[in-house]
Amino acid sequence: MAELHVIGQIVGASGFPQSSLFCKWGVHTGGAWRLLSGLKEGQTQVDLPQTGDMAYWSHPIDLHYSTKGLQGWPKLHLQVWHQDSFGRCQLYGYGYCHIPSSPGHHHVRCVTWRPLGSWQEQLAQIFVGGGPQLRTPDLIYSGADRYRLHTEAMGTVELELGIIMRHFDKYGVEY
């Protein structure tokens, strides 16, 4: 079986309206992929930067997959949340990116977006907080009905990933 190692970190995020951010993350793969070791989902700590707008998490990612085919290559999906001074959490953005498909060190920037509600919901969000969220998070990376959503661009999440590929040449994949 071909093997894929993903070793790196979720460095942090910038470009969001407010600081005090944390990130929930997960990896989605096709049916031919099997996770041999590592966690396929997790959550960072909250970072409240004292200077600048970059929230640093340095959250480790260490995954080891085996597969017999390339279909369903791993995708990393992210949710960035803001925690206010009362401990309430508000969704600030969804995003996803493919795990790089070439060996080596990669710096990945994942852009995020969030759904916009009606003008009444947007007004309520300003005064009360909260805001619309997706009913099924699978919509983040599937793209089936995503074109019908009204969204706004949010900040960017930065990742540093090291990719190690083993035995892909036996399955006709040259890298």
Backbone as CSV, one residue per row, in Angstrom:
resi,resn,N_x,N_y,N_z,CA_x,CA_y,CA_z,C_x,C_y,C_z
1,MET,0.835,-1.183,0.000,0.000,0.000,0.000,0.882,1.250,0.000
2,ALA,0.396,2.270,-0.670,1.082,3.557,-0.660,0.822,4.242,0.678
3,GLU,1.790,5.006,1.134,1.656,5.669,2.427,1.902,7.169,2.281
4,LEU,1.160,7.945,3.067,1.293,9.394,3.098,1.452,9.833,4.550
5,HIS,2.511,10.587,4.809,2.735,11.175,6.131,2.553,12.681,6.002
6,VAL,1.758,13.251,6.890,1.561,14.699,6.942,2.003,15.139,8.333
7,ILE,3.068,15.937,8.368,3.624,16.387,9.645,3.771,17.904,9.564
8,GLY,3.168,18.605,10.494,3.268,20.059,10.452,2.475,20.716,11.558
9,GLN,1.987,21.921,11.232,1.260,22.680,12.240,0.293,23.672,11.609
10,ILE,-0.740,23.985,12.362,-1.601,25.116,12.029,-0.935,26.301,12.733
11,VAL,-0.309,27.161,11.960,0.492,28.250,12.528,-0.402,29.267,13.220
12,GLY,-1.404,29.787,12.509,-2.264,30.814,13.082,-3.159,31.418,12.034
13,ALA,-3.805,32.529,12.392,-4.768,33.174,11.507,-4.648,34.682,11.610
14,SER,-4.992,35.348,10.509,-4.985,36.806,10.492,-6.064,37.295,9.537
15,GLY,-6.377,38.592,9.656,-7.351,39.200,8.766,-8.792,39.075,9.225
16,PHE,-9.019,38.680,10.462,-10.373,38.549,10.982,-10.775,39.846,11.689
17,PRO,-12.090,40.117,11.804,-12.536,41.393,12.384,-12.055,41.648,13.810
18,GLN,-11.949,40.587,14.609,-11.480,40.740,15.984,-10.503,39.616,16.292
19,SER,-9.744,39.782,17.358,-8.804,38.732,17.758,-9.494,37.797,18.748
20,SER,-8.742,37.103,19.556,-9.242,36.076,20.477,-9.893,34.951,19.674
21,LEU,-9.062,34.258,18.894,-9.535,33.246,17.957,-9.061,31.852,18.344
22,PHE,-9.853,30.844,17.951,-9.412,29.464,18.005,-9.935,28.760,16.772
23,CYS,-9.413,27.567,16.492,-9.724,26.863,15.257,-10.093,25.410,15.550
24,LYS,-11.196,24.964,14.965,-11.555,23.547,14.955,-11.172,23.023,13.575
25,TRP,-10.537,21.867,13.513,-10.062,21.355,12.238,-10.358,19.861,12.121
26,GLY,-10.360,19.388,10.904,-10.549,17.971,10.641,-10.038,17.634,9.253
27,VAL,-9.791,16.356,9.012,-9.318,15.893,7.720,-10.368,14.938,7.155
28,HIS,-10.723,15.161,5.891,-11.695,14.314,5.197,-10.980,13.599,4.056
29,THR,-11.211,12.293,3.945,-10.602,11.507,2.868,-11.664,10.653,2.187
30,GLY,-11.286,10.099,1.048,-12.155,9.169,0.341,-12.131,7.799,1.000
31,GLY,-12.923,6.888,0.465,-13.068,5.559,1.053,-11.831,4.681,0.962
32,ALA,-10.927,4.943,0.022,-9.738,4.109,-0.160,-8.634,4.443,0.839
33,TRP,-8.816,5.505,1.601,-7.776,5.958,2.529,-8.045,5.418,3.928
34,ARG,-6.967,4.999,4.597,-7.093,4.488,5.964,-6.088,5.204,6.856
35,LEU,-6.556,5.758,7.962,-5.693,6.445,8.921,-4.995,5.407,9.790
36,LEU,-3.665,5.359,9.703,-2.887,4.396,10.489,-2.530,4.954,11.859
37,SER,-2.195,6.251,11.915,-1.892,6.861,13.206,-2.136,8.366,13.123
38,GLY,-2.391,8.951,14.277,-2.651,10.383,14.356,-4.128,10.664,14.579
39,LEU,-4.414,11.911,14.862,-5.790,12.349,15.080,-6.285,13.042,13.828
40,LYS,-7.492,12.704,13.365,-8.006,13.316,12.143,-8.862,14.548,12.407
41,GLU,-8.973,14.975,13.670,-9.665,16.214,13.996,-9.160,16.726,15.326
42,GLY,-9.372,18.019,15.555,-8.919,18.602,16.802,-9.317,20.063,16.922
43,GLN,-8.799,20.702,17.958,-9.105,22.102,18.224,-7.890,22.758,18.851
44,THR,-7.620,23.990,18.435,-6.489,24.745,18.985,-6.925,25.444,20.271
45,GLN,-5.979,26.075,20.922,-6.288,26.917,22.066,-6.707,28.297,21.560
46,VAL,-7.271,29.113,22.439,-7.636,30.493,22.100,-6.391,31.357,22.242
47,ASP,-6.135,32.214,21.243,-5.024,33.155,21.340,-5.564,34.568,21.240
48,LEU,-5.191,35.382,22.192,-5.550,36.803,22.206,-4.264,37.589,22.021
49,PRO,-3.932,37.964,20.762,-2.652,38.643,20.528,-2.597,40.014,21.195
50,GLN,-1.433,40.324,21.766,-1.236,41.612,22.412,-0.864,42.687,21.400
51,THR,-0.150,42.280,20.340,0.214,43.217,19.270,-0.065,42.561,17.928
52,GLY,-0.480,43.351,16.964,-0.783,42.825,15.635,-2.107,42.081,15.609
53,ASP,-2.466,41.597,14.421,-3.750,40.907,14.319,-3.582,39.408,14.081
54,MET,-2.349,38.901,14.132,-2.101,37.482,13.912,-2.285,36.701,15.206
55,ALA,-3.215,35.738,15.183,-3.410,34.826,16.308,-2.525,33.608,16.048
56,TYR,-1.604,33.312,16.958,-0.694,32.182,16.793,-1.179,30.989,17.599
57,TRP,-1.268,29.834,16.938,-1.692,28.603,17.612,-0.575,27.571,17.666
58,SER,0.218,27.454,16.601,1.279,26.436,16.514,0.756,25.061,16.928
59,HIS,-0.405,24.717,16.401,-1.075,23.457,16.755,-0.544,22.319,15.879
60,PRO,-0.015,21.247,16.489,0.607,20.190,15.692,-0.395,19.327,14.920
61,ILE,0.042,18.893,13.739,-0.700,17.921,12.931,0.298,16.822,12.579
62,ASP,-0.078,15.574,12.851,0.789,14.426,12.561,-0.112,13.268,12.130
63,LEU,-0.174,13.023,10.829,-1.067,12.000,10.272,-0.282,10.999,9.443
64,HIS,-0.711,9.749,9.470,-0.094,8.695,8.667,-1.229,7.899,8.018
65,TYR,-1.315,7.969,6.679,-2.372,7.301,5.918,-1.786,6.214,5.031
66,SER,-2.615,5.222,4.730,-2.292,4.257,3.683,-3.446,4.270,2.690
67,THR,-3.119,3.968,1.419,-4.146,4.001,0.381,-3.743,3.117,-0.791
68,LYS,-4.734,2.709,-1.567,-4.477,1.958,-2.792,-4.748,2.813,-4.021
69,GLY,-5.211,4.027,-3.838,-5.511,4.900,-4.968,-5.475,6.360,-4.575
70,LEU,-5.492,7.213,-5.580,-5.423,8.653,-5.338,-6.785,9.292,-5.121
71,GLN,-7.835,8.616,-5.513,-9.165,9.211,-5.382,-9.480,9.480,-3.911
72,GLY,-10.021,10.663,-3.646,-10.349,11.052,-2.277,-9.149,11.567,-1.498
73,TRP,-8.209,12.227,-2.213,-7.007,12.786,-1.565,-7.420,13.613,-0.351
74,PRO,-6.685,13.556,0.750,-7.085,14.251,1.986,-7.282,15.758,1.814
75,LYS,-8.333,16.250,2.456,-8.637,17.682,2.509,-8.698,18.082,3.975
76,LEU,-8.176,19.238,4.266,-8.210,19.778,5.617,-9.319,20.817,5.681
77,HIS,-10.293,20.611,6.552,-11.358,21.605,6.702,-11.222,22.288,8.054
78,LEU,-11.486,23.610,8.038,-11.248,24.462,9.194,-12.489,25.257,9.557
79,GLN,-12.638,25.523,10.839,-13.634,26.467,11.338,-12.908,27.391,12.312
80,VAL,-12.937,28.676,12.026,-12.306,29.656,12.917,-13.404,30.297,13.755
81,TRP,-13.185,30.332,15.058,-14.164,30.860,16.009,-13.554,32.015,16.791
82,HIS,-14.403,32.946,17.187,-14.015,34.067,18.048,-14.649,33.845,19.417
83,GLN,-13.854,34.027,20.474,-14.385,33.935,21.835,-14.338,35.324,22.459
84,ASP,-15.503,35.827,22.879,-15.532,37.176,23.454,-15.161,37.142,24.933
85,SER,-15.174,38.312,25.574,-14.738,38.419,26.972,-15.681,37.709,27.944
86,PHE,-16.896,37.350,27.492,-17.849,36.625,28.338,-17.768,35.118,28.115
87,GLY,-16.860,34.689,27.232,-16.713,33.266,26.954,-17.646,32.735,25.879
88,ARG,-18.408,33.623,25.240,-19.309,33.192,24.165,-18.507,33.009,22.885
89,CYS,-18.863,31.994,22.119,-18.137,31.698,20.887,-19.007,31.990,19.674
90,GLN,-18.393,32.612,18.684,-19.084,33.003,17.461,-18.261,32.524,16.264
91,LEU,-18.922,31.893,15.310,-18.246,31.407,14.119,-17.751,32.587,13.289
92,TYR,-16.468,32.554,12.921,-15.900,33.611,12.092,-15.567,33.149,10.688
93,GLY,-15.467,31.850,10.459,-15.183,31.441,9.091,-15.012,29.951,8.915
94,TYR,-15.381,29.493,7.708,-15.141,28.126,7.263,-14.087,28.179,6.170
95,GLY,-13.334,27.113,6.026,-12.374,27.024,4.942,-11.915,25.588,4.763
96,TYR,-11.390,25.295,3.582,-10.779,23.992,3.376,-9.683,24.115,2.336
97,CYS,-8.740,23.200,2.402,-7.659,23.144,1.420,-7.227,21.687,1.286
98,HIS,-6.717,21.359,0.113,-6.195,20.017,-0.112,-4.815,19.903,0.531
99,ILE,-4.537,18.745,1.075,-3.187,18.463,1.541,-2.302,18.436,0.293
100,PRO,-1.143,19.090,0.297,-0.289,19.093,-0.894,0.030,17.673,-1.373
101,SER,0.105,17.507,-2.684,0.295,16.172,-3.262,1.724,15.945,-3.747
102,SER,2.661,16.747,-3.296,4.066,16.519,-3.635,4.874,16.523,-2.340
103,PRO,5.904,15.690,-2.260,6.682,15.632,-1.031,7.471,16.917,-0.801
104,GLY,7.770,17.170,0.452,8.545,18.345,0.808,7.833,19.210,1.827
105,HIS,8.405,20.393,2.047,7.851,21.356,3.005,6.965,22.342,2.248
106,HIS,5.762,22.580,2.764,4.803,23.465,2.094,4.253,24.484,3.080
107,HIS,4.154,25.714,2.608,3.480,26.782,3.355,2.124,26.977,2.671
108,VAL,1.040,26.681,3.391,-0.309,26.712,2.813,-1.102,27.827,3.477
109,ARG,-1.764,28.626,2.660,-2.658,29.682,3.152,-4.081,29.278,2.780
110,CYS,-4.927,29.134,3.769,-6.310,28.712,3.559,-7.238,29.908,3.812
111,VAL,-7.908,30.364,2.768,-8.845,31.480,2.922,-10.146,30.967,3.525
112,THR,-10.824,31.820,4.268,-12.066,31.421,4.920,-13.204,32.340,4.513
113,TRP,-14.414,31.872,4.758,-15.638,32.591,4.444,-16.681,32.227,5.489
114,ARG,-17.702,33.040,5.577,-18.821,32.684,6.457,-20.119,33.032,5.753
115,PRO,-21.188,32.297,6.079,-22.479,32.574,5.441,-23.058,33.901,5.923
116,LEU,-23.704,34.593,5.005,-24.442,35.807,5.346,-25.917,35.440,5.471
117,GLY,-26.551,35.949,6.462,-27.976,35.727,6.600,-28.752,36.861,5.938
118,SER,-30.013,36.937,6.257,-30.835,38.046,5.771,-30.346,39.335,6.444
119,TRP,-30.851,40.474,6.002,-30.407,41.737,6.598,-30.828,41.816,8.065
120,GLN,-31.966,41.167,8.427,-32.385,41.144,9.834,-31.392,40.341,10.675
121,GLU,-30.933,39.197,10.131,-29.962,38.381,10.858,-28.622,39.096,10.983
122,GLN,-28.243,39.835,9.957,-26.987,40.587,10.011,-27.067,41.687,11.058
123,LEU,-28.209,42.344,11.145,-28.403,43.389,12.150,-28.386,42.792,13.559
124,ALA,-29.064,41.665,13.728,-29.071,40.993,15.032,-27.661,40.540,15.416
125,GLN,-26.871,40.113,14.435,-25.509,39.665,14.690,-24.646,40.801,15.226
126,ILE,-24.867,42.019,14.736,-24.105,43.180,15.204,-24.385,43.452,16.677
127,PHE,-25.663,43.367,17.089,-26.042,43.729,18.452,-26.002,42.565,19.434
128,VAL,-26.368,41.375,18.978,-26.506,40.230,19.880,-25.349,39.241,19.739
129,GLY,-24.761,39.175,18.544,-23.723,38.188,18.288,-24.316,36.974,17.594
130,GLY,-23.556,35.926,17.531,-24.023,34.718,16.848,-23.927,34.896,15.350
131,GLY,-24.889,34.386,14.651,-24.902,34.483,13.203,-25.210,33.139,12.579
132,PRO,-25.486,33.122,11.287,-25.840,31.867,10.627,-24.655,30.903,10.558
133,GLN,-24.976,29.609,10.663,-23.994,28.540,10.539,-24.553,27.484,9.604
134,LEU,-23.685,26.662,9.051,-24.127,25.588,8.169,-24.733,24.455,8.994
135,ARG,-25.830,23.897,8.491,-26.448,22.758,9.194,-25.578,21.520,9.099
136,THR,-24.993,21.315,7.927,-24.115,20.167,7.728,-22.735,20.667,7.320
137,PRO,-21.737,20.490,8.169,-20.391,20.963,7.853,-19.783,20.288,6.619
138,ASP,-20.359,19.170,6.157,-19.856,18.501,4.946,-19.897,19.445,3.753
139,LEU,-20.760,20.430,3.796,-20.896,21.393,2.706,-19.614,22.198,2.498
140,ILE,-18.763,22.273,3.511,-17.520,23.035,3.420,-16.640,22.483,2.302
141,TYR,-16.477,21.162,2.257,-15.559,20.561,1.299,-16.232,19.808,0.169
142,SER,-17.544,19.551,0.257,-18.201,18.797,-0.816,-18.526,19.686,-2.013
143,GLY,-18.991,20.901,-1.760,-19.267,21.836,-2.843,-20.554,21.580,-3.588
144,ALA,-21.342,20.601,-3.178,-22.555,20.243,-3.913,-23.534,21.416,-4.015
145,ASP,-23.936,21.986,-2.914,-24.898,23.093,-2.923,-24.269,24.400,-2.460
146,ARG,-22.947,24.452,-2.391,-22.277,25.633,-1.868,-22.506,26.863,-2.742
147,TYR,-22.767,26.662,-4.033,-22.962,27.795,-4.942,-24.203,28.607,-4.592
148,ARG,-25.124,28.029,-3.855,-26.350,28.754,-3.503,-26.206,29.606,-2.249
149,LEU,-25.095,29.505,-1.569,-24.902,30.259,-0.335,-24.508,31.704,-0.625
150,HIS,-24.983,32.614,0.207,-24.526,34.005,0.192,-23.484,34.113,1.296
151,THR,-22.260,34.469,0.912,-21.162,34.457,1.874,-20.376,35.759,1.825
152,GLU,-19.514,35.930,2.816,-18.560,37.032,2.804,-17.189,36.464,3.148
153,ALA,-16.161,37.052,2.542,-14.795,36.609,2.789,-14.360,37.021,4.188
154,MET,-13.602,36.157,4.816,-13.058,36.451,6.146,-11.536,36.380,6.073
155,GLY,-10.879,35.973,7.115,-9.419,35.981,7.180,-8.772,34.759,6.564
156,THR,-7.500,34.598,6.872,-6.687,33.523,6.307,-6.031,32.729,7.435
157,VAL,-6.007,31.409,7.268,-5.323,30.517,8.204,-4.038,30.041,7.532
158,GLU,-2.944,30.090,8.248,-1.653,29.670,7.702,-1.240,28.330,8.301
159,LEU,-0.750,27.454,7.419,-0.292,26.131,7.825,1.100,25.873,7.276
160,GLU,1.873,25.117,7.993,3.158,24.619,7.511,3.077,23.103,7.558
161,LEU,3.196,22.465,6.389,3.029,21.015,6.303,4.229,20.376,5.626
162,GLY,4.716,19.305,6.211,5.745,18.476,5.607,5.080,17.212,5.087
163,ILE,5.305,16.892,3.820,4.668,15.744,3.176,5.729,14.697,2.855
164,ILE,5.496,13.470,3.288,6.363,12.342,2.968,5.494,11.294,2.275
165,MET,5.917,10.862,1.087,5.164,9.863,0.317,6.039,8.619,0.168
166,ARG,5.400,7.452,0.312,6.137,6.200,0.241,5.363,5.186,-0.599
167,HIS,6.031,4.524,-1.508,5.478,3.459,-2.360,4.437,3.942,-3.361
168,PHE,4.330,5.242,-3.606,3.391,5.719,-4.623,3.856,5.317,-6.017
169,ASP,5.180,5.169,-6.207,5.691,4.767,-7.521,5.227,3.370,-7.909
170,LYS,4.960,2.500,-6.962,4.466,1.149,-7.252,3.040,1.174,-7.800
171,TYR,2.345,2.285,-7.569,0.977,2.443,-8.062,0.917,3.394,-9.240
172,GLY,2.051,3.639,-9.880,2.081,4.459,-11.091,2.075,5.947,-10.869
173,VAL,2.354,6.397,-9.653,2.363,7.828,-9.349,3.814,8.277,-9.253
174,GLU,4.192,9.207,-10.119,5.541,9.758,-10.076,5.484,11.123,-9.399
175,TYR,6.397,11.392,-8.503,6.434,12.685,-7.818,7.805,13.267,-7.834
